[in-house]
Amino acid sequence: MAGVAGGRDTFGLVGTTIDGKFRVDRVIGEGGYGVVYAGTHLMLGENVAIKCLKPLGSTPGDREQGAKAFLREARILFGLGHPAIVRLYDVGVIEAGQVPYVVLELLSGITLDVEIRARAETRRHFGREELVGLFGPILEAVAFAHERGIVHRDLKPSNLMLVTEAGRLQPKVLDFGTARADVVATGRAGAPAPEASLGKTGFTPLYASPEQWDVSYGATGPRTDVFALGLTIAEVCLLGYPMDVAGGILAVFKASLDESSRPVLGNARPDLPPELERVVLRAMRARAGERYADARELLNAFRAALKAAPGTAPMMPPLAPSQPPPHSPSHSPSQPHAPSYGPPHAAPLPYGSTTQPHTFGAQGPPLGPPPVPPRKSALPWVLGIGGVVLLVLVLGIGLVVAVVLRVASSVATAPEAPAPPALAPASPAATVAPTSPAVAATPAAQPVPPPGSTVAAGPAPRIILGSAIGMAPFWTQADAMDVARTHHNEMIGCAREGVAAQRGLEGPISITVHPDKNGVVGTVQCSMRVHNTPGETALCGCVQGAMGKWRFPPARGKLGFLDAGPFIYDYKLFSP
């Protein structure tokens, strides 16, 4: 194969057009699983990254299964629309050679491992505000995935990217190619070099939790990502890998089990609060059950340790601009140029990463605050404006208190609504109007279980269907919502079972369904934020059993290699 900057053109795609929409311009990088190309969306004139999967396995059956898994998991990612997760635009199969591919946003920036190495050369540590600005969005993104039943399983600095968007730095989580919607155990590790990812197990040993090394330690899940995130936080604080793994692959495995080898942040970073070290140590506990339950719980502890309020984490200043690329025939003057790809010897970066490590000269560290010119004191103005704001705030609080007291008084004196007959069939009037954006069940107007139902009587919990995401192009949102409305009584029954098993159970419910091309549901994954509780077990068990019998309209268009077209329902449960 002819050599191309960043890797080999393994599939011979440079200069060709895929599906009449994507022109392949050049190779960005090559890894064990595939090749990433820079391309152009011809209809939109936008730069994109195209990732093509290499054949996996030694038999045609193995390769077919690998392609199916690659495309199925790519479909799941359509539901992960989060600003800190790399966007997935399209998925398909190149007919010549039956090569599966995904089309992603082309990012311009550097990966976190490059930034760590560059800072380590001059000992330019990440400050407290930089840590909050960096890990706040990352933890939010992983929590967003966890709450939808998605586990990354290969989080590490090289899968975290620093991208400049609208003059602000936006961290991005990359490479959900090893993500799973059904949380299952990985296989045993083999014996390649520590820095190499391990075949089908889909993880990097240096950042792997004990359960990823050996299934006897349990199944992978959200706590697996928590382990890798804790280790990455420690590495960023110390500007180096935090555990001693000089003995090779066996030493890496032992270090993941030996809690005495965990990093001590206080000695190297006395400027950081000691609570942060305790957060890292809990995140990296050898037993998964002793770690934080998921990234949301880790995020809350991380913010508390650094005293950062939710939603107010400061973003880091923008990175230094990358150099414009030299003109090449593959880019006409009317097309926007992709950012520079750096010298040929530089290591390829994932998903079209283009900016090279920063130098630290007179301009200061790449993520440090810009110099602020001196200016006259604004104290009198601040005091005056502060007084006005305080007055408005006091008046607003008074008004809110008055309204709340009035509403409470009216509720206390309102007569109780009569309960509906216990075994009366649900009437059309009890269903949600077609114009309603969500399916809701309230205690006063609850659809009643049909005759013969064994659901216990009593106040029913409210369960609201907020949205259905990721079903395009095979089903419309109306298709998904109509089917859910038809079966809403079943969801009320499952909500009752969950609340009966755990009093006070409530919160968001994410349910991933996998209908095939005929609309028959294959598998269902259900998860709540309150993981591994009796209520979640009862509710999700009921939901998975009920939704497994649902039927959707036949898929619009050909699924191709996909054996299912999964999408996600977002419900919310309120206890009575």
C-alpha positions, 0 to 999 in steps of 0.5 A: 500500500502506498504510504499516506500521512498519518497511516496507510490507505488500507482500503484504497479509498483516497480520492473516491466517493462513498455513497455519493455523499462523502469524498475521501480526501486522505488518511488521518490515522490507522489503528488495530481496529480500523483506518480513519480518513479525512473527508468532505460531506459533498452536499453540506461542504463540511469536513468529516472523519470517516472510520472504516473497520478492518476485518476482525477474526480469522473466519468469515463468520467472525468477520461478519459478527464483528461488522454487525457489532461495529454497526449496531453499536454505532447505531446506539451512539446516535442517541448520545447527543451531548456537546462533550461526545463526538458526534456521529453523522452516518453509518453504512457499508461500502459495497466493494469489500463489504467494509463497515464505516461510520462518519463522525465530526472532524475535530481540530485539537489535541488529545489529553495525553499529548497535553499531559506530556507537553506540560510535564516537560516544563512542570506546568500543572493543571490548576484547580479551575482547569481541572474543573473546566476539563473534567466537569464536561467529561464526567457529565458526558460519561454520566449522560451515557451511563444514564442511557445504559451505555458504558464506554469501557476504554476511557483514557487520556488518548480518548479525551480531546481538547477542542476549541469551539466558538473561542472556548475549550470543549473537551470531547469524549472519543471512541465509543467503538468499544461501548456496549448498551448491554453491560456484559463482562469482557474476556480475559486479557492476553499478553501484548504490550501494555500500551496496546489495546487488547483484541476483542476485549476492547480495553487498554491494559494501563487503564483497565479495571480488575473486572476487565482483566478477568471475568471472575472479578465480575461484569463490566459496567458503569463502575468500570468507567469510574475506575478509568476516570479516577486513574485519569484524574490522578494522571492529569494532577501528577502529569504522569501515569500514577502507578508503577508498572515497570514489570510489564503486563503482569505488573499492570494487572497487579497494580490494578488489584493492589490498592497500596499502589494507588497514587498519593496526590497530597505529596506532589500537589499540596495545592489541591484539596485533600478531598480530591485524593479521597475521591480518586482512591474511592474511584479506583477501589479494586472491588467494583461495589466499593467505587462510585456507582456511576459517573454522575456520583463521581461527578458530584463527589469531584465537584464537592472536593473542588468546591465547584457548583454544578453548572458553573464550572469554568471552561478553560481558555481557548487553545492556541490556534493551529496553523493553516494547512498547505494548499493541496489539490484535494481542496479547492479554494471554495472548500474550507481547509482542514486544520494542519495535520502536523509533521509526518512523524507525529503519532496519529490522533483519533477522529481527525485530531489535527493540532500538535502539542503546544510549546510553552514559551513567553505566551504561557501554558496552553490552558492558562488564563490570558494576561489581563490588562490593568484597568480602573477600579469598578468598585462603585459601579459593582456596589451600586449594581449589587444593591439593585440586584439584591433589592430585586432578589428580595422582592422576588423571594417574597413573591414566590413565598406568597404564591407557594403559601397560597397554592399550599392553602388551596391544595389543603382545602381541595376535596379528594378526587374519587378513585376510579373503579378498580377493574374498569377498562381504560377509557379513551378519555384517559389517554394522552391527547395527540398534541401532548409532547409526552405521555404522562400518568397522574394520580387523578387521571391514571389509566386503569389496568385492564380486566384480569390484571394482577397489579396491586391497588392503591395510589399509582406512581406517575411515569412520564415518557419524555422522548424517543431518540435515535430511531431515524431513519428506520422509524419516526418519533411518531412511530415510537411514541404511538407504540409507547402510548398503546402500552402505557398501562404496562409501564404503569404496572411496572412502575408499581412493581418498582415502587412496591419493591423500593419505597420512594423509588423515582428518577429517570429511566433509560430504555434501549430497545432493539427492533428488527427490520420487521418491528419485532423487538429482540432485546431490551436494556433498562437502567435507572440512576439508582443502580443495583437496587431492589426497585430498579431490578423489579421495575427493569425486569418488568419493563424488559419482559413487557417491551420484549413483546412490543411490535413496531411498524416494519423498518423504513429502508434496508437495515443492511448489516444491522440485525436491529435498529436500536433506539432509546426511550427516556421515561421519568418515574415519580413515587406516589 
